[in-house]
């Protein structure tokens, strides 16, 4: 479909503002940005493989290779399927560009990049890791389950805050590595900058994908329910961009903040955030003292 001029993949750790950014970008009259399709994650799983003891990649590409079909032919056919479906979505909306965002695609980045390569532009969004962790806990509590890509972190690390900070580290490192490999095709925005100045942040992203940086459309981008589908429905509770969810992490116990500080601080510094205080968990005596103090405060409130 020749009318399609731009194809973009939007990535970020779940609860990083991916849905907000998707909806804002989707307010542009030349951008089709539907609710989550799970299309490219499924393609990545289709391409996944396991290596035998001899190092052979046991999967679709190797299987088709032994059947006489070159890897590139398989990738081209699969990309044609995925792009064709998204092109159809865009054409149906009268748009010249499409952006696809599915929350967990960041954990399938290797396969998605193998498929899409330099045929797309890439937009990433990052958010403070402790705000991400707090929001992930809320999401999992509401859903009554841990999505599989996050469950493996919970299975290894029993403290949910630490587990989600570790998943954030992996996802953020993957985004930064992508930007290093594809400098001219990748833009990474911070959630905090997006909610503080959506016009400036979105304008820069529009330039990356080849559209005018005019963002007057943002004033009404969040109005209405748009099309139904898989998405973060909390974002539909507001019609204007707001920063009420910034710095929720201050409710996290200081001992846990200190515990994850060594994990998060290198990336926080790289991304321009303030460093987390502490370089390790408080000792047992300090933790017990804090606990006793909190009990005393609670008891005093109860007696008032």
Secondary structure, DSSP 8 states (H G I E B T S, - for coil): -TT--EEEEEE--TTSSHHHHHHHHHTSTTEE--SB--HHHHHHHHH-EEE-TT--EEEHHHHHHHTT--HHHHHHHHHHHHHHHHHHHHHHTT-SEEEEE-GGGGGGHHHHHHHHGGGSEEEEEE--HHHHHHHHHHHHHHHTS--HHHHHHHHH-SSHHHHHHHHHHHHHHHHHHHHHHSGGGEEEEEHHHHHH-HHHHHHHHHHHTTS----GGGGGTTSS--S-SBS-GGGGG-SS---TTTTGGGGS-HHHHHHHHHHHHHHHHHHT----S-SS---HHHHHHHHHHHHHHHHHHHH-
